[in-house]
Amino acid sequence: MPCLPSDRYTALPIQRYLKTGATAYTEIADAFASRKPAALRAALAKHAAVLERDRNGGMAKQTTAALVRRNVLRLTQTYLTLSLAV
């Protein structure tokens, strides 16, 4: 499940560039979309050099905490909407 911009809002040349020119960021986005913190940490470690080169290391460090918060929020929403009646 690749995490690319919607065809509706993004020009075709930009979509092509994202697939080929920004693979590090696409892999990180895919790992975030998988909702698995271990996969995200692995993608961040794999592309640490690219992130530091682009000066996005600080932002990348925030993504793991954001994923955990998002997962907790999603699970909270799930359990709040469950009916307790049998």
ABEGO torsion letter per residue (X at the ends): XBBBBBAAABBAAAAAAAAAAAAAAAAAAAAAAAGBAAAAAAAAAAAAAAAAAAGAAAAAAAAAAAAAAAAAAAAAAAAAABBABX
